[in-house]
Amino acid sequence: MKWSKQSMEEISIKPCQVFVPSKGNLSVDIYWASESEFISTNLSDRVHQLHLSEENVDDGVLLEVLLNFTNVKEEDFNQNYTCMIFSDKGVVTSDFILQPSDRNGIIHPVLLFVSLAVTFLISVTAYKIFKIDIVLWCRRSFPYLYTRTGSDGKVYDAYVVYPRMCWNGFHGSAETFVIHTLPQVLEKKCGYKLFIYCRDSLPGEAVVDSVQENISKSRRLILLYTGSMFSELASTLRFEQEIGMHTALVEGTVQVILVELEEVTDYSLFPQSVLHLKRKQGAIQWWKAANKATGHLSFAPLPDSGNKYSTKCQ
């Protein structure tokens, strides 16, 4: 039987252990040889063999001889080393070939590990930086994946509460912003799904049922407000605000995003729930960005004829 090929890092001493079954006295000799020449038994030689043990046991003889390399050189590689056993029963041999160690076999796994680690770090960093862009790209590229109810049971990404014209004709620009600008950005460009009352509510639908049902179907509630909004709340708008705050603060099933459409200096008429959220998480001051972009921002009343969505809200 032959040993497998051995590398220089796996071997400095190669033992040859032999058991010869016999009864009575048996003459057995064991030697290491290379290229038909016996290995030296001189211990001072760089490559030598050492007879380690010979033991008579009940059913035979157990012998061991060592092949020792005190220093492995290039000339030792690819050589055939044979352990030869001579006995009254004949000659038995077993050999191996010494091979240089495969350093590439060590380097390749290291390079693979380093490459995977670097790739993982780059991927994590890129995801953290471009997370929003990745999500938006997926929504634009695979819209059919976002048409059904999510795993959380929600249908809408956000329910939008906003100041409407309602009875007195105020907040026309704010309503135009919500009905036209907001959907253009969040729905068409970003792929989000919004519920906007007066746009998405069904004619003749009960207000209470519609508001409660659609807020419960939304992951977030976007509350857009002006300085005078809470002094003139129509019944529907007031109910939206109250249900939204209750769902967010008491039930904790939706997140609220506050968006300030104009600079507010007097908060005396604001509901305590809105003030609490504003102190806790702050508000997006959209008017600041709009002022920087246009130089001026004003939510002036618009004629009813100029906005097809300016329906009278309850």
C-alpha positions in Angstrom: 0.0 0.0 0.0 1.3 3.5 -1.0 1.2 6.6 1.1 -0.3 9.7 -0.5 1.9 12.5 -1.7 3.3 14.5 1.2 4.2 18.2 1.3 7.3 19.6 2.8 5.2 21.4 5.6 3.5 18.1 6.5 6.7 16.1 7.0 10.0 16.4 8.8 9.9 12.9 10.1 8.2 10.1 8.3 7.6 6.9 10.4 7.3 3.5 8.9 5.5 1.1 11.2 5.3 -2.6 10.4 3.6 -5.6 12.0 4.7 -9.0 10.8 2.5 -11.8 12.1 4.4 -14.9 13.1 4.8 -17.7 15.7 8.3 -18.3 17.1 11.5 -16.6 15.9 11.2 -14.6 12.8 14.0 -12.6 11.0 12.7 -9.1 9.9 14.6 -6.1 8.6 13.2 -2.7 7.7 14.8 0.1 5.8 14.1 3.4 4.1 15.3 3.7 0.5 15.3 6.3 -2.3 15.9 5.6 -5.9 17.0 2.0 -5.1 19.6 3.2 -2.6 19.2 2.8 1.1 19.0 6.0 3.2 21.9 6.6 5.4 21.8 5.5 9.1 24.3 8.2 10.0 22.4 10.7 12.3 24.6 13.6 11.2 23.4 13.3 7.6 20.8 15.7 6.4 18.5 12.9 5.4 18.9 9.7 7.5 16.9 6.9 8.9 16.6 5.8 12.5 15.6 2.4 13.7 13.3 3.3 16.6 11.9 0.1 18.0 11.4 -3.7 17.5 9.0 -5.5 19.8 8.0 -9.1 19.9 4.3 -9.5 20.7 2.2 -12.6 21.1 1.3 -13.0 17.5 4.2 -11.4 15.7 6.8 -8.7 15.5 6.2 -4.9 15.6 8.9 -2.6 14.1 9.2 1.1 13.5 11.9 3.1 11.6 11.9 6.8 11.0 12.9 8.8 7.9 14.2 12.1 9.1 14.7 15.4 7.1 16.8 17.8 9.2 16.6 20.3 6.3 14.4 19.9 3.2 16.0 21.0 -0.1 14.7 21.3 -3.6 16.4 18.1 -4.6 14.3 16.1 -2.2 11.1 17.0 -4.0 9.4 14.6 -6.4 11.6 11.8 -5.1 10.2 8.4 -4.4 10.9 7.2 -0.8 10.2 3.6 -0.1 9.9 1.7 3.2 11.2 -1.9 2.5 10.4 -4.8 4.8 12.5 -8.0 4.5 11.4 -11.2 6.2 11.3 -14.9 5.8 7.9 -14.4 4.2 9.3 -12.1 1.5 9.7 -8.4 0.7 6.9 -5.8 1.2 7.3 -2.1 0.2 5.3 1.1 0.7 6.4 4.4 -0.6 5.5 8.1 -0.9 6.6 11.1 -3.0 7.7 14.4 -1.3 6.0 17.4 -2.9 6.6 21.1 -2.2 3.9 22.8 -0.2 1.1 24.4 -2.3 1.4 28.0 -1.1 -1.3 29.0 -3.7 -3.6 26.7 -1.8 -3.1 28.9 1.2 -3.2 32.2 -0.6 -6.3 31.6 -2.6 -8.6 31.1 0.4 -7.1 34.1 2.1 -7.7 36.2 -1.0 -11.2 34.9 -1.3 -12.0 35.7 2.3 -10.5 39.3 2.0 -12.5 39.8 -1.3 -15.7 38.7 0.3 -15.1 40.9 3.4 -14.3 43.9 1.2 -17.4 43.3 -1.0 -19.6 42.9 2.1 -18.3 46.2 3.6 -18.8 48.0 0.3 -22.3 46.6 -0.1 -23.3 47.6 3.5 -21.9 51.1 3.1 -23.5 51.6 -0.3 -26.8 50.3 1.0 -26.7 52.8 3.9 -25.9 55.7 1.7 -28.2 54.8 -1.2 -31.0 53.0 0.7 -33.7 55.4 -0.4 -32.5 55.5 -4.0 -32.5 51.7 -4.1 -36.0 51.4 -2.7 -37.3 54.0 -5.1 -35.6 52.3 -8.0 -37.2 49.0 -7.0 -40.6 50.7 -6.9 -40.1 52.2 -10.3 -38.7 49.1 -11.9 -41.0 46.6 -10.3 -44.3 48.4 -9.7 -46.3 45.2 -9.8 -44.6 44.1 -6.6 -46.1 47.1 -4.8 -49.7 46.9 -6.0 -50.9 44.5 -3.4 -51.4 44.8 0.3 -48.0 44.6 2.1 -47.0 41.9 4.6 -48.1 44.3 7.4 -51.6 44.4 6.0 -51.3 48.0 4.9 -52.6 49.3 1.6 -51.2 52.9 1.6 -47.8 54.3 2.4 -49.4 57.4 3.9 -52.7 59.1 4.6 -52.5 62.8 3.9 -54.2 65.3 6.2 -54.1 68.8 4.7 -55.9 72.2 4.9 -58.7 72.3 2.3 -60.7 75.1 0.8 -63.9 73.6 2.2 -66.4 76.3 3.0 -64.5 79.5 3.1 -62.2 79.1 0.1 -58.9 79.5 2.0 -55.8 77.3 1.6 -56.2 77.0 -2.1 -52.5 76.9 -2.8 -52.0 74.3 -0.1 -54.7 72.1 -1.6 -53.2 72.5 -5.0 -49.8 71.5 -3.6 -51.3 68.3 -2.0 -53.5 67.3 -5.0 -51.0 68.0 -7.7 -47.4 68.5 -6.5 -47.3 65.9 -3.8 -48.6 63.0 -5.9 -46.3 64.0 -8.8 -43.3 63.6 -6.5 -44.3 60.8 -4.0 -46.5 58.7 -6.3 -45.2 59.1 -9.8 -41.5 59.6 -9.2 -41.1 57.7 -5.9 -43.7 55.0 -6.3 -45.4 55.6 -3.0 -49.2 55.1 -2.6 -51.1 57.9 -0.9 -54.6 58.3 0.3 -55.8 61.9 -0.1 -59.4 62.6 1.0 -61.5 64.4 -1.6 -59.4 62.7 -4.2 -59.6 59.1 -3.2 -62.7 59.0 -1.1 -65.9 57.6 -2.7 -68.9 59.9 -3.4 -71.6 59.4 -0.7 -69.3 57.4 1.5 -69.7 57.9 5.2 -67.0 60.3 6.4 -66.3 58.5 9.7 -66.1 55.1 8.1 -63.8 56.3 5.3 -61.4 58.1 7.6 -61.1 55.3 10.1 -60.8 52.6 7.5 -58.2 54.3 5.4 -56.0 55.6 8.2 -55.9 52.0 9.5 -54.8 50.9 6.1 -51.9 53.4 6.1 -48.4 53.0 7.4 -48.0 56.7 8.1 -50.0 59.9 8.5 -48.7 63.0 6.8 -50.1 66.1 8.6 -49.6 69.3 6.5 -50.6 72.4 8.4 -50.6 76.2 8.2 -50.8 78.8 11.0 -54.5 79.2 10.7 -55.5 75.6 9.9 -56.5 74.6 13.4 -58.6 77.8 14.0 -61.0 76.9 11.1 -61.1 73.1 11.0 -64.1 71.6 9.1 -65.7 68.5 10.7 -63.9 66.1 8.3 -60.5 67.7 8.8 -60.9 67.8 12.6 -62.0 64.1 12.6 -59.0 63.2 10.4 -56.6 65.0 12.8 -58.2 63.5 15.9 -58.3 59.9 14.6 -54.7 60.2 13.2 -53.3 61.5 16.6 -55.2 58.8 18.5 -53.9 56.1 16.2 -50.3 57.4 16.5 -50.1 58.3 20.2 -52.5 55.8 21.8 -52.5 52.8 19.5 -49.0 53.3 18.0 -50.0 51.7 14.7 -49.0 54.6 12.4 -46.2 57.1 12.3 -46.9 60.8 11.9 -44.9 63.1 9.8 -45.6 66.8 10.4 -45.1 69.2 7.5 -45.2 73.0 8.2 -46.4 74.7 5.0 -45.8 78.2 6.2 -44.0 79.9 9.0 -46.0 79.6 12.2 -45.6 82.1 15.0 -48.7 81.5 17.1 -49.3 77.9 18.3 -52.0 78.8 20.8 -54.8 77.2 18.8 -52.9 74.0 18.0 -54.1 70.8 19.5 -52.0 69.5 22.4 -51.4 66.2 20.5 -49.9 68.0 17.6 -47.7 70.2 19.8 -46.5 67.1 21.7 -45.4 65.4 18.4 -43.8 68.6 17.2 -41.8 68.9 20.4 -40.9 65.2 20.4 -39.9 64.7 16.7 -40.0 68.1 15.1 -41.6 69.1 11.8 -40.5 69.4 8.2 -40.4 73.1 7.5 -41.3 72.9 3.9 -41.7 76.7 3.6 -38.0 77.2 4.2 -37.0 75.1 1.3 -39.7 76.7 -0.8 -38.5 80.2 0.1 -35.0 79.3 -0.9 -36.2 78.0 -4.2 -38.7 80.8 -5.1 -37.7 83.7 -2.9 -41.3 84.0 -1.6 -44.1 81.7 -0.5 -47.7 82.5 0.0 -50.8 80.3 0.4 -53.3 82.7 -1.0 -56.9 81.7 -1.8 -57.5 80.5 -5.3 -60.8 80.9 -7.2 -63.0 77.8 -7.0 -63.0 77.5 -10.8 -59.3 77.1 -10.9 -59.2 73.8 -9.0 -61.3 70.9 -10.1 -60.6 69.3 -6.7 -62.0 72.2 -4.7 -65.0 70.3 -3.6 -66.8 71.3 -0.4 -65.7 69.0 2.3 -67.7 68.2 5.4 
